[in-house]
Amino acid sequence: MRRLDAYNYPEREADLTGVIERGPHRIRWAVSGNPDGMPLIMSHGGPGGQNKAFYRTMFDLDRWRMVQIDQPGNGVSEPAGELAENTTWLSIGDMEALREQLGIDRWVVAGGSWGSTLSIAYAESHPERTRALLLFCMWLGDPKSLDFWFDCGRHIFPECYAEVVAGMSDAEMRDIGGTLWRRILGDDAEAARDAAVRLHDYEQVLMHLHPPTATAGGYDPEVFSRIMAHYMVNDCFLEPNQLIDNASRLAGIPVIVRQGRFDMCTPPSTAFAFQAAVPHADLRIVENASHMPTEHNLLREIVRAGDELHDLLTR
């Protein structure tokens, strides 16, 4: 039953599920909604996150046919945390393989945070298959932008920042992210586990306008942090400024961006820079909102954007 004050649609089970087998990976996917509805693929965040049933509440599945993939090593895909053959471009290849398997000609490409990065990279690689882009909590896959995590946290959440950097030397603190990545991917299992938990718990605080009092409900810290570190040390497998430099490939593709004003993971300046390169993008800053689409103000605007986009594309 949908509450009268709900911003989103009722949760629905997936109607179709399957597996893409590639190299060491078993990549899980799911399809839900109207089989004759407008196709849409949702890319989850991270790197290291997972698709959730909650994402299906963002869209009116009486009108949409929604596809979800747990990227390699993420979520219920197996083996968990596997780094071999795990890159941005191989994930885009998985999306294309599934599109062909499902008999979809063109689809709306959607995603938040790292999912927005992957969505833009897909659309720039396959503009002929991209009907529109719907993005939120935008990030462009620039690992250096994560310096903002630590600089912002040092001032806004000093007690949480202190826990992340506890025990680091002055030299290590000059590159906090790099220090964490090295520990997480290193041979010392105890140090890797400790760094993974620190990173995971810190991100949970930064992602919320009203940070949780407990960290329950996030991802498996070790899986999330291992994949995150793998992508960060490889610059997300992108060339510097690649997504901005290739933005002309999005000409003619409707683009909608919804961004929380107080997003401390992926700040509004990123979405603003993207719009400068994609002037036709419909960017709206959502007040009293942060990074999590579960929070009401941002959720409401994402749901509205999905409804408006469907109306636009079916006129």
URHU-V355134 format. One record per backbone hydrogen bond with DSSP energy under -1.0 kcal/mol. NH is the residue of the N-H (numbers start at 1). CO is the residue of the C=O. If there is no record, write none. Layout:
nh co
NH CO
NH CO
This chain:
nh co
6 3
9 57
15 31
16 31
18 29
20 27
22 25
25 22
26 78
27 20
29 18
30 68
31 16
32 66
34 61
34 64
37 34
38 63
40 65
41 108
42 67
43 110
49 45
55 52
56 53
57 54
58 55
61 59
63 60
64 60
65 38
66 32
67 40
68 30
70 28
74 71
77 74
78 26
81 73
82 79
86 83
91 87
92 88
93 89
94 90
95 91
96 92
97 93
98 94
99 95
100 96
101 97
102 98
103 100
104 99
107 129
108 39
109 132
110 41
111 134
113 136
115 112
116 113
117 113
118 114
119 115
120 116
121 117
122 118
123 119
124 120
125 121
126 122
129 126
131 107
133 254
134 109
135 256
136 111
137 258
145 142
146 143
147 144
148 145
151 147
152 148
153 149
154 150
156 152
157 153
161 157
162 158
164 160
165 161
168 165
173 169
175 172
179 175
180 176
181 177
182 178
183 179
184 180
185 181
189 187
192 188
193 189
194 190
195 191
196 192
197 193
198 194
199 195
200 196
201 197
202 198
203 199
204 200
205 201
206 202
207 203
208 205
218 215
224 220
225 221
226 222
227 223
228 224
229 225
230 226
231 227
232 228
233 229
235 232
236 231
237 234
238 235
242 239
245 241
246 242
247 244
249 246
250 247
251 248
253 250
256 133
257 282
258 135
259 284
261 286
262 289
263 260
270 267
272 268
273 269
274 270
275 271
276 272
277 273
278 274
281 278
282 255
283 281
284 257
286 259
291 207
292 207
295 292
299 295
300 296
301 297
302 298
303 299
304 300
305 301
306 302
307 303
308 304
309 305
310 306
311 307
312 308
313 309
314 310
